[in-house]
C-alpha cells in the first residue's frame, strides 16, 4: 500500500516498451481490416483499467492514513500527467481521476489538501524570512517588493489548481475552488492580525510588507480572472 509508484511506473514502462511493436506490427493489420481502432491507445486503455481496479481495492485500506493517502494521490497525479503528455492518452478514456472523484475518496482528498495547506501557511508565516522579499537585492526584478510569505502562498494556490485541474467534472473543480477561496480568506485574516500588531508603526518595515503582500495577491488574482 505504501508503494503505488511500483505498479504505476510498471504500467508506464509497459506502454512505452510496447509502443513501437503496436505501431509497426499491429496497427497495419487493423488499418488493413478497415478498423478505426488505435492499437497503442487501446493497449493503454486496457492497462489503465487494471490500475482503476487496483486503486478501487487499495483506497478503502488507506483512506484514513494521511501519509499513505497523500502519497497515493501524488503518485496518481504524476502518473496521469505522464500518461497524457508522453503517451497521448485521450481525455475521453477512463482515468484515475474518476476514482479520485468518487465521493468518499474525494472528500478525504479535499480534507487532507486543506489540512496540509493550513500547515504550510502556519510555517510560511512563522518563518524568519516571512516578510522579506526574495529579490530585495535585485532592484530591476522586484517592483512589487513581494514578501516571501505572499509569494509562497500564491504558489500554494497555483499548485492546488495544478492538482485538481484535470478532474472530470466541473462540480468537483468548484469544490476545490471553494477550498482556495477559504484559504485566501484565512490568509487575509492572518494578515489582518499581524497588521493590528503593527499599527503603531505604519511606516515600519513589516506594515509596508503587509501592504505589498495584499497588493501582490490582488494583482495575481486579477491576472487569474481569465482562467476558467
N, C-alpha and C positions, 0 to 999 in steps of 0.2 A: 504493500500500500504506500510505502514511502518513496517508491521509485517509479512513478508513472512515466518518467522520461525514457525508461528502458523500452517499453513497448511502443511508445510514440516515436522514438528515434528509429526503432526497428522498422516500423511501417514506412517511414520516410525513406529509409535505405532501400527497402523492397521496391517502392515506387520508382526511385531513381535508378536502381540497378536493372529494372525490367523495361525501362522506357525505350531503349534502343531496339530490343527484341520485339516489343509490341508494335513499335512504329514500322520496323523493317520487315517483319515476318507475318504478323497477324493482321495489321491494318490493310495491307494489299488484298488479303483474302476477303475481308469484309467489304472493301471497296468493289472488288470484282463481283461479289454477290449482290451488289446494289444496296448494301446496308448503310444506314446513316450513323451507325454506332461508332464511337471513337474508342478504340481498344484501350488506350492509355487511361482515359478518363473513367471507363467502366472498371478497369483494374483498380484504380484509386478508390472509386466509389465502394467497391466490394470490401477493400481493406478498412476504409473508414467505418463501414457498417459493423465490422468486428470491434473497432475501437468504441463505438457507441454502446455495444453490448457490454464491453468491459467496464466502461465508465458507469453505466447503469447499475452494474453489480457492485462496483467499488465505492461509489459516492455515499450510499447509506452507511457504510462502515467507517467513514472518516468525517462525516458531516459535522461532528461536534469536537473535532480536534483541530483547533485553529491553524496550527503549524502545517499539518498534513493537508488540510483543505486548501489553504493558501498556496502551498507548493503545487498541488494538483491544478488549480486554476492557472497559475503562472505557466506551468508546462503546457497545458492545453492551449493557452493563448499563443505561446511561441510556436507550437505545432501548427495551429491554424494559419498563422502568418506565413510560415514556410510553405504550407500546402497550397495556398493561393498564389503567393508571389513567385515561387520557384517552379511549382508543378502545374500551375494553370488550372487548379480545381475550380469548379463552377459554383457560384453562389446559390444556384437553384438546387444543388445537390444536398443531401443530408449532411449536417456538420455537427461538430461537438458543441457549438453554441446553442443548438436546440436542447441538448441535455442540460447545459448550464442555465437555460431559460425556464426549466421546469420549476414549479412553484417552490417546493421545499429547498431545492438547491439554490435557486435564485435569491430567495430571501436570506439564506445563510451567506451567500456571496455579498449581498448588499450590507448585511450586518458586519461582516468581517472587514469589508472595504472601509466602512465608517469608523470602525474601531482603530484600524491601523492609520487612517488619515488623521484622526484626532491625536493619536500618539505622536505622529510626525509633526503636527502643529505644536504640541507641547514642547518637543525637543527643539524645533526651529526658533521658537520664541524665547526659550531659556538659554539658547546659545550665546556665548560671549560676543559673537560676530553678528547677532540678530539685526542690529540697527546700522551696521557698517556696509557700505557699498563694496561689492567685489571689485569694482573697476575704479575705485576712488582715486587711484594714482594715474589713470589714463584719461586725460581730460577730453579727448576727442571722441571717446566711446560713450561716456556717461553723462548725457544731458539731463536725464531724469533723476540722477542721484538715488537710484533704487536701493533701498536697504536689502540685505541678504534675505531676511525673513519673507519679504514680499515676493521676491523673485522665486524663492523656494516654494512658496505657497502656490503661485501661478503654475509652476512646473508640476506640482502635485495635481492640480486640477486638469492640466493637459494630459498627464499620464493616465488619470482615471478615464478621460474621454477616449484615449487610445485603446484602453482595455475594453470598454463597452461598445465601441462604435460599430462592431460587426454583429451585434445581437440581431436576431432575425425579425424582431417586431418593434414598432415604434413605441408601444406602451412600455416595454421593458427599458428602452433607452430613456424614456421620460422619467422612469423611476430613478435611474442613475442621475439624470439631470436634477431631479429633486434633491438627491444627496448633495450634489455640488452646490446647489443654492443654500442648503443648510450649512455647508462648510463655509461659504462666503459670509453668511450671516454670523456664524460663530467667530470667524476671523475679525469681522467688523467689531463685535462685542469685545474681543480681546484687545484690539487696537484702542477702543474707547477707554477701556480700563487703564491701559498704560498711559494714555493721553491725560487722564484725570490726575495721575500722579505727577505729571509734568507741567500742569497749568501755571505753576509759579514761575516757570522759565520758558515762556512761549517762543523765545528766540534761541533756546538751548538746542544742543545737538540732537537729542532724542525726539523732541517735539517736532522739529523740522523733518526728521527722518520719518515720523509717522505721517506727516502731510505728504511727503514724497511717496510713501507706500500707497496711500489712498489714491493719489493721482495716477500712479503707475497701474494699479489694479483696475481703476475706472477706464483708463486708456486701453488696456489689453482686452477687457470685457467688451468694450465698444468695437475693437477690431474683430472679435469673435462673433459679433452680432450677425454676420452674414453666413456663419457656419450652421447649416440646417441641423 
